[in-house]
C-alpha cells in the first residue's frame, strides 16, 4: 500500500507525535509498504532521497521545533501534483492545517481517511492557554466534527478514546498505542559514568530523570517539591531534566526557592536519537503529569530498564503496573510521591525486580508488532470503504 502520513509538527522533530510517526513509518516500510510524509517545510532539514512533501510554514517555537503550516502552499511542486499523487490510505495525525489537506486528498481520491488523536486537545488548551472557556469548547466541537468526517479514528490509549466518545465521535475508534524502537532504546549502562561526569553527577549518586517538554502540563513544580521531600531522607539524589520549554526559568527559580538547586540538572534540548544514554545514566524515571495520553518517554525509560514512578492516571494503565515495574501514586502529595521513589532507591532487590519488569513491558510495544496491527486496521477500514463505495 501507498500510505500518506500528514503531520503539523516538525519532521523530524522533538515531539512525541513525530517519534511515533517515524517509528510507524519504519515499521510499515519493513513490511513492504510505501510511506509518504506530508510535513512543514524546515530549512534546517535536507530530504535527499526521502519520500516527503513539504509545505510553507512559520516557525513559532525553536526547541523543540513547532510550525504554523500553510497546507495549500507546497514547496517544490504544485498543489495539483500533491492532491493528485495517488495514495491507498490517507492517515493524518492532526485535525488542523495539514489535516485539512488530508481530508481534501482522501475525498478527491476516494480512499480511506483515518485520523490518529495523540492529545486531548480541549484539556491541553485549558492547561496551557490564558483563555480557559471559549477556546476549549471550540476545540471540542472541531475535534468531534472533524473526526466524524473520517472513515475511522485511532486513539493511542483508552484514555483518549473515552475523551473522543465524550466529544460525540461516532466513527469507529481503534486503540493502537505508540510503538518504540527497541534497537535505539535498550539497557546499556556502559556510558553512564562519562555522561554523569558531563553534568557533574557523582558515579555513586542516585539519579531521577524526566524527559520531555518543560511546560506547565508536565507538573514539574510538583516533581521539584517531591525532590525536596526526598532530600530530607537522602542527600545523594539528583534530578535530571532532559528537554527544553518555556517553563525552564520558572523551574530554576522554584528549585532555588526550595533549596534543591544543587541537586537539579537541566540539559536543555537533546535530539531524540541521543536520549537513550541519559536514561541509562539514571536510576528511576518520574512523571507527575496528569495531562498525558500515552507518553513515549515512559516506554523509552522502560526499554532502558528503569523503574517508573507516576501520579495515578489512566494514561499509564498500559505501561506502568503498580508493584510491577513501578508505582502509580494515588495521593497527589509530594510526600507520597517521594516515599515511592525512595522505596526504589533504598531497596536494591525491589529495584532489580522492577527493572526487569520494565524491560518485559517495553517488549510488548515494539515497532514490528504494532505496525502489523496498524496494517490490520488499514485493511479492515479499506474493506469497509470499498464495500461502501
Secondary structure, DSSP 8 states (H G I E B T S, - for coil): -EEEEE-SB-SS-SSHHHHHHHHHHHHHHHTT-EEEEEEE--TT---TT--EEEEEEEEEETTTTEEEEEEEEEESS-HHHHHHS--SEEEES-SSTHHHHHHHHHHHHT-EEEEEE-S-HHHHHHHHSS--SHHHHHHHHHHHHHHTTSSEEEESSHHHHHHHHHTT--S-EEE----B-TTTS----TTHHHHHHHTT--TTSEEEEEES--SGGG-HHHHHHHHHHHHTT-SSEEEEEEB--TTHHHHHHHHHHHT-GGGEEEEE---GGG-HHHHHT-SEEEE--SS-SS-HHHHHHHHTT-EEEEE--GGGTTT--BTTTEEEE-S--HHHHHHHHHHHHH-HHHHHHHHHHHHHHHHTTBHHHHHHHHHHHHHHHHHHHHHH-
